[in-house]
């Protein structure tokens, strides 16, 4: 097996491990978000202030960045989850591009060598 292929396969293995790690992190962040939303709902039920008549909004999509208290934590956790859903694929694409470059380079060089041989009449 040639060196470029070994490098490519190593890159595939690294990309796979990074993807698994990032997906595990996304799962962890989603569970933290669910816990925070459950805390928010519980806090809304236990509210004894003059605002107790109103239901506490705990859906991260409905909350703004100017939220306070537990709602702010829900918004921050939701933004981390959204970022974590996109980031792994970008990282894997960069890793694969880096580790595929030598294979592509040697492939192109081989095609150029073949073209040179054809033009030279060998």
C-alpha positions in Angstrom: 0.0 0.0 0.0 1.5 3.4 -1.0 2.1 6.2 1.4 -0.7 8.5 0.0 -3.3 5.7 0.6 -2.0 5.2 4.1 -2.3 8.9 4.8 -5.8 8.9 3.4 -6.9 6.0 5.5 -5.4 7.5 8.6 -7.3 10.7 7.8 -10.5 8.7 7.4 -10.0 7.1 10.8 -9.2 10.4 12.5 -12.3 12.0 10.8 -14.5 9.1 12.0 -13.2 9.4 15.6 -13.7 13.2 15.6 -17.2 12.8 14.2 -18.1 10.2 16.9 -16.7 12.5 19.6 -18.5 15.5 18.4 -21.8 13.6 18.1 -21.4 12.4 21.6 -20.8 16.0 22.7 -24.0 17.0 20.9 -25.9 14.3 22.7 -24.5 15.6 26.0 -25.4 19.2 25.3 -29.0 18.1 24.3 -29.4 16.3 27.6 -28.2 19.4 29.4 -30.7 21.5 27.5 -33.5 19.1 28.4 -32.5 19.2 32.1 -32.5 23.0 32.0 -35.9 23.1 30.3 -37.3 20.8 33.0 -35.8 23.0 35.7 -37.4 26.0 34.0 -40.8 24.4 34.0 -40.4 23.4 37.7 -39.3 26.9 38.6 -42.4 28.3 36.8 -44.7 26.0 38.8 -43.0 27.0 42.1 -43.2 30.7 41.4 -44.9 32.6 44.3 -44.4 36.1 43.0 -47.0 38.4 41.4 -46.0 36.9 38.1 -47.2 33.4 39.2 -50.4 33.8 37.1 -48.3 33.8 33.9 -46.7 30.6 32.6 -42.9 30.7 32.4 -41.7 30.3 28.8 -39.1 27.5 28.6 -38.9 26.9 24.9 -35.5 28.1 23.6 -37.0 29.0 20.3 -39.4 31.4 21.8 -36.9 33.1 24.1 -34.7 36.0 23.2 -31.1 36.8 24.0 -32.1 39.3 26.7 -33.7 36.6 28.9 -32.6 36.3 32.5 -32.2 33.6 35.1 -33.0 30.0 34.1 -34.4 31.2 30.7 -31.0 32.7 29.9 -29.3 29.4 30.7 -31.8 27.6 28.4 -31.1 30.1 25.5 -27.3 29.6 26.0 -27.6 25.8 26.1 -29.8 25.9 22.9 -27.2 28.0 21.0 -24.5 25.5 22.1 -26.6 22.6 20.8 -27.2 24.4 17.5 -23.5 25.1 17.0 -22.6 21.6 18.0 -24.9 20.1 15.3 -23.0 22.0 12.5 -19.5 22.0 13.8 -18.6 18.3 13.5 -19.3 18.2 9.8 -17.1 21.2 9.1 -14.2 19.8 11.1 -14.6 16.4 9.4 -14.6 18.1 6.0 -11.4 20.0 6.8 -9.7 16.8 8.1 -10.7 14.9 5.0 -9.5 17.7 2.7 -6.1 17.8 4.4 -5.6 14.0 4.3 -6.9 13.6 0.8 -4.5 16.2 -0.7 -1.5 13.8 -1.0 -3.6 11.1 -2.7 -5.0 13.6 -5.1 -1.6 15.1 -5.8 0.0 11.7 -6.6 -3.0 10.8 -8.7 -2.7 14.0 -10.8 1.1 13.4 -11.1 0.5 9.9 -12.4 -2.0 11.2 -15.0 0.5 13.9 -16.1 3.2 11.2 -16.4 0.8 9.1 -18.6 0.0 12.1 -20.8 3.7 12.9 -21.1 4.4 9.3 -22.2 1.6 9.4 -24.8 2.8 12.7 -26.2 6.4 11.5 -26.3 5.4 8.3 -28.1 6.6 5.9 -25.4 
